[in-house]
Every structure is written in C-alpha cells, then in structure tokens.
Amino acid sequence: MQLLLHNIDRVLTGRFEAPALDADAIVVEDGRIASFDAAAATDPGTVIDCKQMTVAPGLVDTHVHPTLGDYAPKQQSVGWLERMVHGGVTRVFSAGEVHVTGRSGAESALAIALAAHYSYRKPQPSGMKVHGGAMLLESDTEPGHIDRARAAGMGIIGEVGIGSLKDPARSGELSAHARALGMVVHMHCGCTSDRGPGGDEHPHFSAEDVMVVQPTIASHANTFASLSDSDIDRLCADDGPPHVEVVQAGGTRSMLRVVEGLAERGSLDRLLIGTDTPTGYGVASLGVLKTIGDVCSMADVAPELGWAIASGQGARAFGVAGNVIEVGAPADLVVMDASLGSVCDSAVDAIAAGEFPGIAAVITDGRVRVEGSLCTLRSRRVAGIETAR
Ligand SMILES: [Zn+2]
C-alpha cells in the first residue's frame, strides 16, 4: 500500500547532522519511506496535498511515566497517549512505571516493569509507540534482576534515585552492569520525588552523584527544584554523561542554562527533550512542542535542529533507528503550518518565534491518524487528504 505526500514546502529530517532536506514529495510504501520522487508513487491508496506546508518526523518524548494502557492514575486521566499524538509525538520512552502501586523491592520492581514491557509492545491508540518497562533499582536489586530484565528484551533502567536504592556507589555498580548489557540508564537529578521510605535519606541528587552513578542520561537536569548552576555546568562538561535531558515539567531558567551550556561546547548532540509527564505537573499533550519552541526562541537554536533534537536524536539515544525522514525509516510524519491567524509565515518561523505550529496531519507507519490536531491551534492551511479505496 502506497501513500503519497506532495506539494511540500520544507522537509525537516530529524537528523542532527543534516536537519533539513530539499524535497517536495515523500512516497511511503508498506509503512516506510520509500522515495522522495513523486513519480515513484505508481498506485497510491492515499494522496495528501500538503499545500506548501512543512513535513517533519514524529516527535519523541524521552521521559514519560506510563502505567498500563492509556491510563494515567496520577492525573486520573484516560487517553493521554492518544492526545500526545495530536501534539506530534509518535514515540515515548518510559523513565519508570513509578505510578504503579505496590512496588516493595527488587522482585516487585521487576514484575511491574515486565508487565509494562510486554503490554506496550504493540502500538497504542493512534499508533503511538511506547517503550515501556523501565525497571527501578531497589535496595535489594542484584545484577541478576537486571540480567532477567535484559533477557526479556527490556532496554531501560528507570530513573536511578526513584527506587528505594539511594546509595550512589551501589547504584553505580548496577548502572555499569546494565550499560555493559546495552541498556540505557536514566538518572533522576535534583530533589527527590520519593515520598516512600528512603526519601529522607538522600533528598537531593547532585552532579557529583551523577558522576558516581555514570548513567546514560542525566534526567531532567532542569528539575523544578533545580540543581545549582555549577552542577548544571558540571553535567554539560565534556566528561559529563552521554546525554543531558531537559523536560517541560521543569524550570525554564535552568533549561536555558543546560541548552546554552551544551551549545557553547558544541555538544547539542547530547541534549534530549522530554516532558516528565504524566506527573503532578499534569498531562502535557503539547509539552515536547512547547519545549522545542522555548529552546529555539530563547536559546537561539535553529528550528530544524531543535526538531531533530526532539525526534531522531531522542530515538537514537535509546538505540532506535526511527523518527527520521530518510529512505527506509518508518513513516511517522507530521504535516504542519503556522497556526491560523499567526503573524508567522510557516511552521518553522512559528517555532523560531516560540509559537505553537498548527498540526494539520499526523501519520504513523504510513497511516493517517490525525486530520487536524485536536490540541494545537488550527493550521493555516488544511491538508487535502484523498483516499482512493
Ligand atoms: Zn525524576
């Protein structure tokens, strides 16, 4: 089955090294990008006239706290994943199923993560891809628990510091074990959010703690109860962790310090963007889109690059080859414009100005899932979508 997008103004690739592409058409075949030549669409089942709008890869949220299915008990909310697709997000990575109750030690932490891992293996409503099953480290976690998680196909250790294990040295031993197995290790920075036993014991995770643990990702380096400026600078240094993450549910000033700190060192390829939702902050359908606008409008990052950081770069940090526009990649695509009534001329100009673009369509695996976002403002132009059969 073919799908053709034509009459495109700009293509953002989601690739940090080459974030824009000169193409006016994308041909999708069997759910993957097949060509940028409209002539290759010999028998398209669906044709989308993009009316000179921008096409970009679906966004990635590197920091969500799922449970099971599309339910977020922390906000008594149903449908948060489906609504994130309306915000242009097509893939999310768990930082720990922390809102599932009943975690009381290593065995239950593993069991909860396994349940999330298996249940999220199939795409969720609107084609959202959820990488669930991020095991949390507890005071009785042994390397064998990590081995069992890995053997089941799990690839993420949830935020170090959220589980009952608070000791950085022991966490570092387990982090090294997980990373040697090819797993990605998230680590909570700043004030603990743990209301359970152990929270009083180690109420703040500093840059020094991060350097002891050696995670893959210094998670939410702009946490609301922030790290000190010198701690943020320490994480951004060349010998800091491979990735430093900023989130929507965090401080704006500290977010800018992270982004500018990495940019000064030529290290924006280490930056990740997430939301840290659903949490007490809320459900943030437009959280990734908002953070891209903040980063581009206030830290002078080019919109094409900002989009790449929040799409292909996020997927690549977890070893996933998706959320890019290149031949062979899964066709997870966003068609967007400046919003109706905006003084900006295009989606790219809107992002540079810190505005929300209007999302006209979202496609996952070559299927149109959203025709006119229910969450962004209306796009100025409306995509012409025709289905032949
Ligand atoms: Zn956290």
Boltz pocket constraint, residues with backbone or C-beta under 6 A from the ligand:
constraints:
  - pocket:
      binder: B
      contacts: [[A, 159], [A, 188], [A, 189], [A, 193], [A, 219], [A, 220]]
      max_distance: 6.0
